[in-house]
Amino acid sequence: MPDIFPARDFALDGQRCRVHVFDVVTGSDRIVFETDEVLLEAPNWCDEGLLLNGGGLLWLLDPDAGGADIVEVPFTGIPPINNDHVLVPGSDDLLLSANDGQIYRAPRGGGEATRITDPADPFLHFLHGVSPDAAWIAYTALALEDGRVRSADLRVARIDGTDDTPFTTGQIVDGSEWSPDGGWIYLNTEQFSETPGHAQIARLRRDRSGIEQLTFDERVNWFPHPAPNGRATVYLSYPPGTVGHPADVEVELRLVRDGGWRHPETVATLFGGQGTINVNSWTPDGSRFAYVDYPVG
């Protein structure tokens, strides 16, 4: 299958990317790496440091190394990857979405990747969540028509790709991610508005018995990431009228503490969007998260 979504590169003259670590206890925001050579996206926090994609590859960064370089994590048997990569709990593996629209499993330190989705399916697969017991994945099933998005639905499957089940039909949802207790799937959805593109954060019961809207504002909200300790959630907030999750706009990172969804804190205002915080980037203890911005000049 051809490379449907080629790797992103810097779009603006003088642009660079900076990897940040934000401490939710102290409020400190620290730049741990900066480059204008590769556009890094979507950090995951793992035992070895931060995993980020860039140029269709996966890279490892030590956030405490004082500006040390990134190191490629080498894979075989997989096309160029995008910014949907998620750790598999309790293992040394991770799952990656590739630019052929399929999901793969591979050793976290590099090696042979194995496709777990069916290329005969009539939609493209974009991974976002793995259940805490590592038994299930949640992903966005994207259907295109004449190059445009017809639908983007939530689907859940076993971690080997079997028992694939639609949780929504004909909707526009994304960013699906399990709660730490496994009882909910958090996501962003347009179902609560008649305005195209007006995504809000919600959560859906794992048994599909009900959906609960969590944000109620004029902004366009994407990619909810619950902390592993259940004490906070961070999400990406776009300006009103935004459609999709574009790159290179002024966005906010909003933090919800202890379920206080009516009173989110804006902890960072930055030039970014796509790539900033597509996947869960919390430390295991829920004290810090990583993100990327893309300033110009």
N, C-alpha and C positions, 0 to 999 in steps of 0.2 A: 504494500500500500504506500502511496506517496506521502511525503512529509506535508501534512495538511496545514499545520500551524508552525511555521518555521520559527527558530529561536529569535527572541527579541534582541535588539541592539540599541545603542544610544541613538535617540531621535533628534537631539538638539545639539548645536555647537556648544562646546564647553561643558557638556554634561558629565557627571560622574555619579557613582553610587557610594553610599555610606551605610555601613551596617551598624546599627545601634543596639544597645542593651538598656532596657528601662527597668528600674527597680521600683516595684509597687510599694515597698515598705518605706524607703527613704525618699522616693520621688526623683532620684538622680537619673539622668539620661546620658549615657556614655557612648561615644563613637569608638568602635573597636577595630574597624577596618574601612579603608577608603581606596577606591580605584577608578580610573577612567579607561581601563583596558578590557574589562569584561563586565557586562551588566548582570549583576547578581540579583537573585530574587528568592523570596519565600523561605526564610530560615526555619529549620527544625533544630531543636535542642536535643542532643544525644550525649552519651557518656564521653565521647571523644571531642565534643565541641559543637559547632554549628554546621549543619549541612545546608547548602544553598545550590540552586541550579543557575546555570549561566552558559550561554552559547550551546545549548543542547546537552550539556554535561552536568554532572554533580560534583560539587566541591566541598572540601572540609576546611573549616576555619577554626582556629583556637582563639576564642574571644579574650583570653587572658595573656596572649603572647606579645602584646605591645606592638601590634602592627606587622606581625609576621605574615608571610605570604599564604595564599590559599593553595591547597593540594587537591589535585583531581582524584576522584574516586572512580576507578576504571571498571566499566561494565562491558560485557559481550552479550550478543543476542538480543539487543534492544535498540530501536531507532533513537534519534535525539529525543531527550525528555523535555517536559515543560515544568511549570511550577507547582504541580500537584504531586507531592511526595510525602509519605506518611510512615512513621515508624510502626512496626508491628509489636505490640506490648508483649513483654516476657520472652522476646527472642532477639537474635542479632540480625534480623531481616528488616527490610523496608519494602513498601509498595510504591511504584512510580507510574505516573501517567506519561505516555510517550506521544509524540506528535503524529503517530498513525491513528490516534483515537483509541488505543488499547491500554490496559493496565497490566503491569508486570510485577513479579516478586523477585527480589535479589538479595544477596548478602549485603549487610550495611557497609561493610568494608570494601565492597567490590567483588566482581566475579560474574558468573553466568546468570543471566536473567531468564525467567520463565513467564510466558504470557498466561494470565489467568482468565481473561475475557475472551468471548467468542467473536472473531472478526466477521462472522456471518450476520451478527446482529445489525439491524437497520439504523443504529444510532452510534454516536461516538461516546466514549467512556472517559469521564474526568473524575478521578478519585478525590475524596476529601476526608473521609473518616474511617477509622477502624475501631470496632467495639472494644471495651476494656478487657474482655476475655479473649480477644484476638480471634473470635469465631466468625465475625461478620464484617463486611465493608459497606459503606454508604458512598454512593457516587452520583454524579449528575449525568444523565443520559441525554445527550444533545442531538436533536433532529434538525437538519438543515434542509432548506428548500430554496433553490436558486441562489445559493450562497448566503442566505439569511437564516437566522434562528427561527424555526417554527415552534419548537418547544424545548424546554430544559427541565426534565423531571427528576425527582429523587427516586432512586432504585436502591434496593438492599440485596446483597447476595452473600453466600458463604465466602470465606476468605479464599477458597479455591475456585470461585466463580460459579459454583452450582447454586441451585435454588434461587435464581435471580427473580426478584419480585418488585413490581412497580408500587411505590408508595404515593405518588401523585401521577396524574394523567393530564397532558395538555397544558401544563403550567410553565412558569418561569421561576425555577428555584435553583439555588446553588449553595456552596459552602457547608454542606451537611457534615455534622460532627457530633459524636456521642457525648453525653454528659458523663462525668467520672463514675457515676453509679450504674450507667448503662440503661437507665430508664427512659431517657429522652434523646431525641436527635435534634440538635440546634441547626438552623439554616436561615438563609435570607430568601424571601418570597415576595412576589408581586400580587398575591391573591387578595390582599386587603385593600387594594386601591384600583380604581378604574383608569388611573394615569399610567401609561406605558413607562416602564423603567423605575417606577416608584417602589423600590424594594425596602422592606422592613424586616427586622429580626423576629423570628418566631421559634417555637420549639414544638415538636411533634412527638407524641407518646410512641414508645417503641412498638407497642401493640396496635398502633394506628387508631386508637380510640378517641383521639382529640388533638387539636392544634391550638396553641396559645400564642397570641401576638404579644411581643415584648417591647418593641419600640413604637412610638406613636408621634413622629415629628415630621417636619417638612423635608428633612434631609433624606438621602438615599443611603441605606445602611447594608453593609456586606460583611461576610466572613466572620461569624461569631466564633470565638475560640475560648471555651471554658478552661480555667486553670485546673491542673490535676488534683488539687486539694479541694476543689469545689467552692472556693472562697471568692472568686472573681471571674469575669469574662471580659475580654477585649475584642473590639470589632472596629471595622473600617467605615468611616462616615464620609460620603461624598456630598457636594453641594446640591441643593434642590434642582431638579430637572435633569440630573445625570441619567443616562441610559447605559446599562451594563456596568462594567468595572474598568473604565479606561485607564491608561497610563498618563502620566505627566499632567496632573491637575493638582490643585491644592486640596488636600484632604485632612481629616482629623482622625486620630486614634482615640477612641472613647473606652473608658474603663468603668465597668459596673462591679461594685463591691457588695458582697453578701446579699445578692438578689435585688439590689436597689435599682431596678430597671427604669424607674421613673426619674431617677436623678443620676444619669451617667456623668462621669468626669471627662473632660477633654484633656488628655495628658500630653498630646503632641499635635501640632499643626505643621504640615510638611508638604513638600512637592513630591508627589508620588501617585499611588493608586495601585494599578496592576503591578504585582510583584512585591508590594510593600509588606504584606502580611497574609498571603493567600492560605497558608496552612498553620497549624498549631505550632507556636514557637515558645511555649512556656518551659521554664526549668521544671524538673520533677517535683520540687517543693512548692511551686507556685509563687515564688518570690520575685521572679524576673521574667521578662519576655524579650525577644529580639524582633527587630523590624528593619526595613531598608527604606531610605529615601533617595531621591535622584535630583539633587540641586543643579542649577546651571549657573556658571560664572563664579 
